[in-house]
Amino acid sequence: MSDQPLEPSVNNSVRNIVIAIAAIVLSAALFLGLQTENSSTSLESQVKNSTSLNLALSNNKPTLTEFYADWCTSCQAMAGDLAQIKADYGDRVNFVMLNVDNTKWLPEMLRYRVDGIPHFLFMDNQGTAIAEAIGEQPRSILEADLDALIANNSIPYANKRGQISQVESRVRITDDTTDARIHGATVK
């Protein structure tokens, strides 16, 4: 038996090492894939734990309303910071999340001219919109804005634009210069 070559044993060892490396790489890829999925899940859990718009407008607390969408990469990128902000400020500020893909919120989208998301709307304790910020906002900026909102001061970083995801209009809005009964002829 000592006359047999060692090649099959070496080949088996090499094959086992390759299989082990492939298993490690696949495990790492699966782990990273699940981490990415958790970011989206985090956004979903925030929505479930947010304050309803009706309650926010009636409970005499200032409100931060976020117009968002599940597909919005900027919204997903901010999800972790917003979860922490909500944990820190949730006892003093309402956090409302309105999905722009839900036509139920179309009147609010039109009223506040939401054309990019995330779109943050700051409301005083009476439900009056006093400032907005559009696009990705650094955590420190949102915290400074919320501190000012709570103190009933002007919002220091109001009307700032960060990176946004465009909202596509699914509803055609027209003015009243045409009458549908006369098929597009201009009314004088």
N, C-alpha and C positions, 0 to 999 in steps of 0.2 A: 504494500500500500504506500510505502514511501516513494515508490517510483512514479506516482501520479502527479501531474502538474498542479500547481496551486491556482491556476487561472480561474476556475469556476468559483472558488472561494473569494478571490479578489473582486471578480465581477459582481458577486452577490453583495459584497461590502460597498462597492461603488454605487450599485443600484439602491441599496438601503439609504445611503447618504443622500442621494438625489431625491428619493421619496421623502425623507425627513425635511430637506430644505424646501421642497415644494409644499409640504404640509404647513411649514412655518409661514411661508409667503402667503398661502391661501388664508390661513388664520388671521394674519395681519390685515389682509385686504378685507376680510369679512368684518373684523373689528372696526376698521376705519369706515366701512360702509354703514355699519350700524350707528356709529357716532354721527355721521352726516344725517341719517334718518332721524336721530334724536333731536336735532335742531328743529326740524319740521314739527315733530311731536311736541316740542317745547312751545312752539307757536300755538298749536292746537290747545295745549293745556292752559296757556295764558288766556285764550279766548273763553274757555269754559269757566275760568275764575274771574273774568272781568265783570264789571258792573254794567247792568243794563242801562241803556240811554235814558229811559223813562225815570228810573230810580236816581240816576245821576243828576237829572234836571230838577229833581224835587227834594233832595236831601240836604241842601244848603252846604255842600262841600265843593271846593273847586274841582275841576275835571280836566283830565287830559284824554282827549279822544284821538285814537289812532285809526286812520283809514288804511287798510292793509289788504293783501291777498296772499293766499297760500303759495302761489307761484312766484311771488316777489322776492328776488334774491336779497334786496336791501332789507326787507322786513325780516327775512330769515337771519341775515347777518346780525341784526340788532336784537334778536330774540333773547339771547343770554343776558345782555346788559339790561334790557327792559324787564326781564324777570327779577333781576336783583333790585332795580329801581322800584318796582311794584312792591317787593318785599319791604323795602326801606320806607316808602312813602304811602303805602296802602291804607294806613290808618288816618291819613290827613287829606288824601286826594282820591277821587274816583278815577279809575282807569277803564275807559270804554273802548272796545274794539269793534269797528264796523268793516265788514268784508265788502270790498267794492264789487265783487262778483255777485252779490246778493242784491237783486233789484229792489228789495225792500228799502235799501238805504239810498236809492236814487235821489229822492228829494233832498237829503242831507248833502249828497255829493254835489248836486247842482247849487244848493244854497251856499256852500263853502268853497265852491269852484275847485273841486278835487280833480286835478289833471295828472298828478304824479303821486306815487306812493313810495314809502310811507308818507302820509300827510298827517301831521300832528296839529290838533286844534286845542288851544288853551282856553278854558271857560272859567269865569269867576264863579263864586258860590251861588249866584242867581241864574246860572246857565247862559250867560251872555258871552259870546265869543269875543276874546280880547286880543288874541295873537295866534300866529301859526308858524310852523316850521315844516319845511318840506324836504324829504330825502333823509339819508342816513345822517344821524346826529351823534356826536361823541357823547358818551355817558356823562362826562363832566358838564357838558353844555345843557343837557336835559335836566340834570340835577340843579344847576344854577337857575334854569327857567322855572322849575318846580318850586324851589325855595322862594323865588320872587312871587310866584302865583299864590303860595300859601300866605306870604306876608302882605299880599294885596298890593304889591309894587309892580311897576312896569316890567315886562318880560325882557331881560337883557339881550337875548339872542333871537328875538322875534323876527319873522320873515326871512329866515336864513334858508338857503337851499343847499342840500347835499346831494349825493348820488341818489337818483330815483329810478323807479320802474314806471314806464308810461302806462297810463290807464287808457285802454281802447274803448271808445264810445260804442256801445251796442244799440243805443237809441238815437235816432235822428231827430234833432231839435230844429224846428223851423220857426221863423217869425210869422207874424199875422198878416203879411203882405199878400198872401195868396189865399184863395178860397178853394178848397178841395172840390166844391160842387162845380166849379168851372174849369177843372183840370189844369191848374197851374197858371192860368191867366192872372196878370197882376190886377189887384183890386185898387180902384182909384178913390 
